[in-house]
């Protein structure tokens, strides 16, 4: 206790005599007749009834009833339908508080029925009576029945129990014990262990942070439940969700500990005195809404050296000595499916079976549950709310309805606070704690489909009215925005849980700012693609491709936004600028679908973008040998590009036209002439990517014409230009072709294929992997390793089927001549990319790859 602190002054209730005192607890309004009847019955037994309304009114009601209860010997509780009033700064009603504070006193509890309008929190309190081994509870239907029960029970208590209970007046009060979760905890083993390790190591202030619904309270309860032996003076759990003033925190803590602070003694002094020389863990649950709570906690820790505090909050407290521990969502099932039961799915099944014990989903139901868990970001609260609907909806129906908003996610569970009765209420709780700027930024950030950088957030969300850096920092502190966990990103990025994003998007839709934000969103990514285009085809391709990997979800969203707004010119320009990115990532199906959608809409475009759209369409169709109308489309595009002096677009047009000449008419001369014109245009722009690409294509024409030397010369030139800009896919492609053109001849060099495989495996380039497998097949065939050759060509065949890409004609001819053309695979035979890269690594990159292999 601090020096000079006054001793607590006990409040004594003086009665006409010192007979046993019986405390009567009930709501004052609905049970007034029963209270009076019980009072009379107690007096008839020559005992003293202690009732709140008998007290001196100038005293604070809470202080008064606590003093009354402290001086009483027997507790009688009467309950019907009302839970009672919850005071400012309190988490429970006075009715429940009185029951809890009864301590070891004999408790006689009486429940009136019927109660058709009983409040949920009272129902939950009545459930607790069943687990109270020191309480007797009975039902009554009338005042007369109640009086009879009370008189009989008090006589029995006095004759059989009271003297025994009073025989040990000096027995120590029970240590405060934390509440334990009523249901099983899933997927938190590592987090529980980490929290326990921090506390065992002596961390004075440990803050569990994270977004609403992530399960911070449950994690705290589960972690400290196994630590009671480490805290000989107890673990006290203090719920603070209804407290909004920092000045009330100490008051609530001392009340929870059962410390009396009558007279002039402050709660802070009483707490310090109580904790002196004791080792106690106090769990402060839900701190985020209490402004200025930091000094209160600092003072608690400074005045009580044996105290440790475990706090839960949506934001860290930023106090000296604080250790923050972000609570992650539950582990999720992978997108590829499978039978592994991840914790998120286990939680859904457990909670669903709690409401429907017969629930046994089939494979389709389990797949829908897995997608529900992914859609809800693994947030335990959201998953529990969704599972509660299983009595009415099948998993597939729940999944379908989730797309319509968050209102499906609600419950009437009495053991959840009001702010967690629906997911929207949980998010409202967080939203109301934000500043005006943070609220606006949160809504605007919902425009981003995927993660985002600070630069992107500033451009899309900053209109001069916000301090984006400051407000983003606040959202990070509140756990509504999270740092990206992907180490592959080249710059710091941030993300929003999908449930939070849906909520924020609804806020944006009602803000009147949605159109302006979405316009800036499209303009930002269009500008980024303009800056990226030269590098995707030139130097630093790898870095810019990685940048667009991070923006992939945003790219999709911007295309949809532009198409939805009728901004087809922006959509076409964006597709055009990123074509090389999609090619590098073997993902042409996505931009091809956008191109087809825009063509089908038959919207008016600028002449340049109309020509780009035609060119892109032919480019995609040529890969699949669909060349109907290609000549007319390319001729029209070339005329537009020539009229507007768009030499890059002209060069690409001639390159694509070469393919059309070859595959539509098998006209090698026309194909060669188109390539020569394309190469000339690329060279005039110093465009290494384009020159290398045309030289690779020219090598194929020479190979088809039986001119191996010229083909190798073209590939050598392609390598020079590709290496100048470090263009890995084209380097690998050229190396594979060099290895294939004369696999068994004097020019054959096994290192060519190993170099190609190293690039392919490192970059996960699937189109080039198919070429590498074909080169390996030919090489293995020449060396007599027939089993290896057949396996390689089979993997290549499956991979090309997935990519919808044909091998070049001379490659088909070489494989056919070697007897290596495998039958077309069954559509259900899905290619395994991991198996493909592992096969190449084992055969070409492992230490033993160069050793002789047995023939097949």
N, C-alpha and C positions, 0 to 999 in steps of 0.2 A: 504494500500500500504506500502511496506517496506520502512524504513527510507532511505532517500537519493535517492530513485528511481526516474529517470527522468520522466517528463510528456511526454505523447505521442505527437509527432510532426505531425500535420495533413499534408497530401500531397495535395496541391492545384493545380488544373489544370488551368493554366492561358490561357484565350482565348482572341481574339481581342476585344470582347465586353462581356457584361455580360447577353447576351440573354439566353433564356431557352436552356438547353442542353439535347439532345436526345441520349441515349446510344444505340448503335446498337450491338446486340449479334447474332452471327452465327458462323458456322465453316468457316475457312478462305479459304479453297480450293474450295469445290464444289459449294459455293454460292458467289464467287468473283464478277461476273457480277451484281448480285442482290444487293450486298453491295454498289457497286459504284452507281447504279441507285438510291438507297434509300438515299445515301449521297446527291446526287444532288437534290432530291426532298425536303429534309429537308432544304437545303440551300435556295431553292426557296421560302420556307415559312419563311425565315429570322430567322430560328432557327439554333442552332449549333449542328452538328452531332459529337458525341464522339465515336471514333473507335480505337480499340486496335492498329492497325498498324500505327496510327498517333503518338503513344507514343515514348518516348526516349528509345531506345533499351537497354542501360546499366542496366536499372532497371529489377528486376526479373519480369517475365510476370504476375505471380499471384498477386504480390503486386501492380503492375501497373494497371491491369484491375479492381482490387478492389478499388483503389484510383479513377479511372475514374468513376466507378459506384457510388461511394459515393458522387461525386460532380455533378451527373446528376439528372435531374428532371423527365424524361420520359424514359421508357424502351421499346425498340422495338426488338423483337426476330424473326429471320427468320430460318426455319427448313426444312430439306428435308430428307436425308437418313442416314447421319452419326451422331453418338452420340458424337464424339469428343474424344480427347486424355485424358487419366487419368494420372495425374502426380504421381511421387514417393510420397508415403505416403498419397495419396488421395483416397477417396472412390467413388467420382463422377468426371465426366469430367468438364472442365472449362465451357462448355456450360450449364450444369445443375447448376453448382455453381453460375453462373451469374444470372440465373433465380431465384434461391433461395434468393440470396442477394439483389434482386430488392426491397424486403421489401414492403412498402406501396405505392411505386411509381405506377402511372398508367402503365399498361402493355398491349402493343399491340403486339399480337403474330400472325405470318403468317406461314402457313404450305403449302409447295409445294407438288403438286401431278401431276401425279401418282408417287409412290415411291415403286417400286417392290422389291428393295433390302434394305428396311429400317431396321436398326439394332434394335434388341429387346429392348435394354435399351432406345433408343429414343422413341420407341412405348410406353413404359411405361411412359416416361416423358410427352408425348403428352396426355396420359390419365389423368395425373394430372392436365392438363390445364382445363379439363372439370369441375373439382371441385374447381377451383380458381375463387371465386366470384369477384375479383378485376381485372380480366384479360379479354381482348377481344381477341378471336382467330378466324381466318378466313383462308380459303383455297385460293390458287392461282395456276394458271397453267402456267403463262408466266411472264416475267419481266415487261412487260407493265401493266398487270393486277395488279401486286404487287404495282407498283408505284401509280397507280390510287387509290388502297385501302389505302395505307399509307397516301397520301395527304388528302383524304377525312376524314380519321379517326383522323388525327392530328388536322385538322380544327375543327371537331366536339368536340374533347377533349378540345381544348383550349377555345371554346366558352361555353361549357356546364359543363365540369367536372373539369378542372384544377384549376380554382379559388377556387372552393369549397374544393378541396383536399388540397389546400395550406392555407386555412383559419385557420387551427389549427396547426401552425408550432411547437408548443411546446407539442403536444400530445405524451405521452410516447410510446416507442417502445413496441410491443407485447412481452409478456413473452415467452421464449422458451418452446415449447410444445413437448412432446414425440410422435413419430409416433405410431399409433394403428394398431394392426393386421387387415388385410383386410378380414379375414375369421374367423369363429367362433372357439373359443378355447374349447377343450373338456378335461374333466377329470383333470383339474388343480385347482379346487376350494380350496382344502386344501393347495396346494403349494402357490397359490396367497395370501391366507390369511396369511400364515406363513411369506412370504417375507414382506408383508405390516406391520405385527406386529414387525418384526425386525427393519424396518425403522422408524416406529412410536416410538419405544423405544429408538431411538437415535443412533443406530448402525452406526458408521462412515464409515466402509468399509464392505460391504456385497458382497461375491463372490458366484455367482451361478455357480457351477461346474457340470461336467458331460460329457459323450462321445458326439462326433459329431452326430447331428441329433436328440438329445433327446429333443430339444425345449427350450434351455436356453434363446435365444433371445426373443421368443414369450412369455415366462414366465415373463421376465423382462418387456416387453412392457405392457402385461396385468396387471401386478402388479402395475406399477407406473401410469397407466392410470387413476386410481381412487384416486390418491394421490395429484392431482394438488392443492387442497385447502391447503394441509399441507406445500406447498412450495410456498410462496407468490411471490418469485422472479424467479420461473420457474423450470422446469425439462428439462434438456438438454440431448438428446440421441446422442451419438457419436459412429458411426460405425468405427471400426478399422481393419477390415479384410484385408485391403490392406497395412497396416502399418507394417513395419518390424524393424524399428529403434526406440528405446526408446526416442531419442532426438526429434522425430517428434510428440510425443503424445500431448505435451502441445500446439504445433502449430495447430494440428487438432482440439483440444478442443476450443481454442480461435477463430478459424475460424468458428466452428459450433455455437458458441455463438454470432458471429458477432462482435467480439472485434477487433478494429483496432490497429495494432502494427507497424505502420510505424516508420521510423527513427531508433534509436539505442535501443529502448525499447524491451526487450526480451519477448517472449510469456509467460514465467513463471511470470515475473513482471506484465505484462498486465493482466493476469488471476487473480493474487492475488489482484491487484488493483480493478478489476471489482467485485470480490466476497466479498470485504471488507464490513462488515455490512450486508451482504445478506444471506438469507437462500435458498440454491440451492441444488438440487439433480442432479448429473451428472451420467448418465449411460454409462459406458465404455464397449462397446460390442466387444467381440472377442479379448482377450488379449494374448491368449496362444502362439502366434508366435512371440511376441515382447520380445526379450532377454533383461534382465536388466531393465524391466519396473518398478520394485518395488520402487527404489529410487524416480522416478518421481511421483508416486502416493503418496508416503509418504510425499514428499515436498508439493504437492497440499493440502493434508489434514492438515499438520502442519501450513501452511501459511494462511489457510482459515478456521477458527473455525466453521463457519456456513455451511460448505460444508459436504455433505454426498455423498459417491460414491457407486454405485451398479455396480459391474463388472460381466461380463460373461466370463468364461474361462474353458477350458477342464482340467485345473489343478488349485489348490488353489495358491494364491500368497505368502503365508507364511509370511505375514507382521504382526507385532504386532498390536493387536486390531482387526484383521480380523475375521469375522464370516463367515465360509464356510457353504453353503447350497447346498448339492448335489441334482441335479434335477433327479428324477426317471423316468423310462419309464412309459408309460400309463398303467393303470390297464387292465389286460387281461381276456378274458373269460376262465373259467375252462376247464380242459380236458374232463370232463364228459358231456359237451355240455349244453343244457338248453336254455331258451329263454331270459335270462337277457341280456340287451344290454349294454355291457361294453364300456367305453370311446374309447378304441382302435377300436372297431367295428364301433361305431358311427362316428369316424373320417374317417374311410374308406368309409362309406356310404355317408357322406357329400361331401367328395372330389370326389367320383365317380359320384355323381349326379351333381356336378359342370360341369363335362365334358359330362355327358349324363343324362339329367333331367328325362328321362324315366326309368332309372335303378331301377328295383324292384326285387331283388333276391328272389328265393324261399327258402325253408328250406335247400336244399342241397347247394345252393349258400351261404346262411348265415353260414352254417357249414364250407364251404371252406374259407370264409372270416375270421372266427374265427381262423382257423388254420394258415392262412396267417399272422394274427396279432401275433400269438404265435411264428411262425417261424421267424418273424422280431423283436422279443423281445419287442414289444410295442414301438419301436422307431418311433416317429411321422413322421420324414422325410422319413424313409423307407416306412411307411404305405401310405403316400401321394404319393410317387413315384409309388408304386404298384397300387394305386387306379386310377392314371392317365392313366393306361393301359386298363381301363374297356371299352373304346370305341372299342378296337380291340379284347380283350380276355375276356372270362367268368371267374368268380372267380376260378373255378376248373382248368382252363388252366393256370391262373397266378400262382396258387399253384404248379402245376406240373413244370412249368418253373423255379420257384424259386430254385429248387434243382440243376439247372445247373449253378448257379452262380449269381453274383450281377449285371450283365450288363443289366438285364431286368429293373432294378430300375434306370431309367433316365427320364429326362423331358427337355423340351425346355422353361420352364416358365421364362419369362423375369424378374420377381420380385425376383428370387433367385440368389445369387452370384454364380459365375462360379464354386466355390468349392462345391456347393450344387446342381449342375445340375444333378449329379449322386451320388449315395451312395458311389460308389468307389472313386469318387473325394473327397468326404468328408473324407473318411478314408485315402486317400493319403495325404490329408492336415495334419492330425494328425500324420501320419507315418513320414513325412518329418521333423517334429519338434523333433523327438526322436534322442537320441544319437545312435551311431553304436551298442553299447551293448544292448540298449533297443530294437532296431529293431530286432536284432538277437533273443533276448529272447522272444519277442512277437511272432515271427514266430514259435519258438520251442514249446511255450506253447500251440499252436493250436493242438498239439498231444493229449492233455487232452480233453476227450469228456465231462466230467463234471467238477465239482469244483476240486481244488487241494490244497494240503498243501505246506508249504514252503519246507518241507523235500522232497516231491515228485518232486517239481519244481527243486530243487537242483540236485537230482539224474538224472532226465530225461533230463534236459536242460543244466546242468553244465558239461562242458568237459574241464575245465581249462582255457577257453578263456573268460569266463564271470564272473563278480561279480554278482551272482544271486540276493543276498540280495539288493545290490545297484540298480541294473537295475529293479528289481521288484518294488522297492520303486518308481522309476521314472515312471513306467507304472501305478502304482496306482495314482500317482499325476496327470497323464495325463488322468485318467478316462478310459483308455483302458482295465485295469484290475480293477475289483470291489471286495470289501470284500463280503464274503458270508453273506446272510441275514438269514440263517437257524440257529436258536438258539440250535438245537438238536446236532449239531456237537460237538465233544469232543475237537477239537483243531481249531485254526483259519484257515480258508480256503478262497480261492479266486476263482473268476469265471470270465468268459469272455462272453460277449453277443454273441449270435450265429452269428449275422451279422459281428461282429469283428472277431470272430473265423474263419468264412468262408474266410474273407479277409486275415487273418494271415496264414491260411492253404495254400492259393494260394502263398503267399510269401515263405512259407517253401518249397512248391513243386518246386519252381524255384531257391532255394538256394543251391541245391546240398547236403543238410544235412538231407533230409527227412528220408532216410534209416537208418542212424546212430541214429537219434532221436527216430524213431519207434522201433529200436532194444533195446535201453535203456528203452523205455516205457514198452515193454513186460517184460524185465528183472526186472524192478522195481516192477511191480505188482506180478510177479511170486515169487520174494523174499518176498514180503509182505505176500502173501498167505502161504508161507512156515512157516513164523514166526507166522501167525495167526492160522494155523490148530490145534495145540495142545490146544489153548485157546478156539476156537470155540466148541471143544468137552470137555472142561475142565473148570477150574476157569476163571472168568472174561469174560464168554461167552457174557453177555449182552453188555459190553463195546466193545468187538471185533465185535459183530454183528452190533452195531451202527457205528463202523468204516467202515465196508463194506457197510452199507447203504449209507454212504457218497461216497464210491467208486463204487457204482453200475453202473453208466454210464461208468466209466473208465473200469470196468471189462468187460462190453459188448464190448467196443471199443478194448480192448487188445485182446480178443478172436477173434474178426473180423480181427484185424491186424495180429495176429499169423496165422490164417487160410489163410488169403490172401497171406502171405509170405511163406506158405508151412511149417510152423513150428508147425507141428501137435503134436509133443511131448510136447512142452510148453503148447499148448492149453489143452491137456488131463490132464497134471499135475495141471494146474490152476483149471480146473473143479473139479478134484478130491479133491484138497485142500479146496474148498469152498462148497462142497456138503452139509455140515451141515448148513452153512449159508442159503442156499436156502431152506433147509427143515424148518429151524426156521421161515423163512419169507413166508412159504407156496407158494413157487414160483418154484417148481420143473419142471414146463413146460419149463422154459427157458434153464436150463442145459440139459434137455432131448432132446430138439431140437438140441443143439450143438452136443450131443453124436450121434444122428442119422445122422447129416450132416457128421461127421467125418467117421462114419461107411460106409456111402454111397460112400465116396471118395476112400475107400479101399487103403489108403496110408500106407506105411511102417512105423511102430512105433517100439520103443524099446520093448523087451518082457514084461518088467514091465508095461509100459504104455498101451500096447495092452491088457494085463490082466486087468488093471484098467478100460479100456474102456468097456471090456466085462462085468465086474462086475457092473459098473454103469448102463449099458443098462438093465441088468436083474433086478437090483434094481428098476429102474423106471417102467419097464413093470410089475413087480410083484404087484406094487401098484394098477394097473388096471386089474389084473388077466390075463395078457397076458404072458403065461409061455412057449410058444413054443420054443424049443431048449435051455431052461434054464439050464437043467442038464449038457449038454455038455459044455456050455459056462462056468459054474461055475467049472466044473471039470478041464478044461484047465487053468482057472485062478488060481485055488488052486495049481496046479502043479508048475506054474511059481512062485507064492508067496513063496511056500515051498522051491523051489530051491534057491531063493534069500533071504531067512530068513526074509521075510517081514511079521512079526507076526500081525501087525495091520490090514493089508490087508487080512490076513488069517482069523482073527477074524470076520471081516465084511463079508467075503465070507460065512462063516458058518452060520452067523446070517441070511443072505439073503436066504441061502439054506434051512433053517428051514421053511421060508415062502413058498418056492417052494414045500417042502414035504407036507405042510399042505394044500395048495390051489390047487396043481396039483393032488395029490393022496389022500388027507385027511388022511395021515399017521401020526397020533399023536406021535407014538413012534419014528419014524425017525426024526420028527420035534423036539421032546424033546432032542434026542441025539445030533443033530446038535447044538441046543442052549447050551447044557451043554459044548460042545467043544468050542463054541464061548465064553462063559462066562470064561472058563479056560484060554483061550488066553488073553482076556481082563484083567483078574485079574493078569496074569503074567506081564502085562505092567503097573499095578496100574492105569488102565484106568477106572475111575469112571463112565464116560458117558456110555461106552460100557457095564460095568457090570449092571448098572441100566437099560439100554435098554433091555438086554437079560432077566432080571428078570421081567420086565413088560410083555414081550412076553411070558415068562414061566407062568406067572399068568393067561394069557388067555387060555393056554393049560390046566392048572389045572381046570379052570372054566368050560371049555368044557367037561372035564372028571368028572364033578360033585364034585370036591374037593375044596370046598370054603375055608377051613382053609389053605390049602397049597397055594392057590391063594393069600389070604390076607398076608400070610407070605412073599411070593415073593415080593408083593407090598411094604410091610414094609421095606424089604431090599433095594428095588429100591429107596425108599424115603431117606434112610440113605445115599446112594451114590450120589443121585441127590442133596441133600441139602449140602453135603460136597463141591460141586463145584458150588452151587447156580444155578443149571440148571433149570430154571423156567418152560420151556415146559414139561419136564419130571416129575417135581413135580406135575404140574397140571394134567397131564395124569394119574399118579398113584392115586392121590386123587379122580379123577372122577371114576376110576375103583373100588376103595374101596367103594365109595358111591353106585355103581351099583350092586356089587356082591350080596349084601343082603339088598336091600333098605328098606324092611319092617321088617327085623329081629332084634334080640337083639343087634347085632353089629352095627346097623345103627347109624350114627352120622351126624346130619344135618350140623355141623360145617365143615365137610370134603368138602361138596359141596360149602359152602360159601368161604372157603379158596381157593378152585380151581377157583371159579368165580373171586375172587379178582385178582389172578395172570393173568387170561385170559383177563379180561377187561383192566388191567393196561398195559399188554404187547401186546394187540391186536393179540393174537395167534389164528388164525382161525381154524386150525386143532383141537386144544384143545378146542376151543369154541364149535365145533360140539359134542365132547365127553361130554362137560359140559351140553349142551342142552339135550342130550340123558339121562344123569344121572338125570337131573331135570325132564324130562318127566316121568321116572320110579318113582321117588320120589313123584311127583304130583299125579300120578295114584294111588299109594298106599294110599295117603292122601285123595283121592276122588275128587281132583281138575282136572276133566277130560278136561275142556276147556283149562286150562293152559298146561296140558300134551300134548294135540293135537297141540297147538300152538308151543310148544317147539320142538316137533319131526318134525313138518313141516319146521321150520327154519333150523333145523339140516339137513334135507333131501336136502333142496335147497343149503345149504352151501357145503355139501359133493359133490353134483353134480358139483358145480363150481370147487372144488378142485380135482375132479376126484379121490376121495378116498372112498373105501368101508368101512363101519363099520366092526369091528372085528366080526367073526362068533358068539361068545357067546353074543355080544351086540345085533346082529340081532335076535338071539333066544329069548333074554329077552324082546325085544320090541314086537316081534311077539306074545309071550305068553300073553303080556299085552294088545294086540289088538291095538298097537300104530304104526304099520307099515303103514305110509302114502303112497299114490300112488306116483309114480315118477313124479316130477314136469315137467311142460311144459318147453322146452328149452328157450322159450322167457321169462320165469319167472325168471328174474335176482335176485340173492340174494343181500340183502342190508346189508353189514357188519355193518354199523352204527346201523341199527335196531336190529341186532343180539346182539351186545354188550349192547345196551340200554335195551333190554329185560332182559338179564342176570343181569344187574345192578339193574333194577327195582325189579326183582323177588327175588334176592338173597342178594343184598348189601344194598338196601334202608332200613331205620330204621324199616319200617313196614314189612320187608321181613319175619321176624320170626313169625309174628302174624298169627293166623288162617285165612285161606281164605275160602270163600264160595265154596261149591262144584259146579262143572260145570254141 
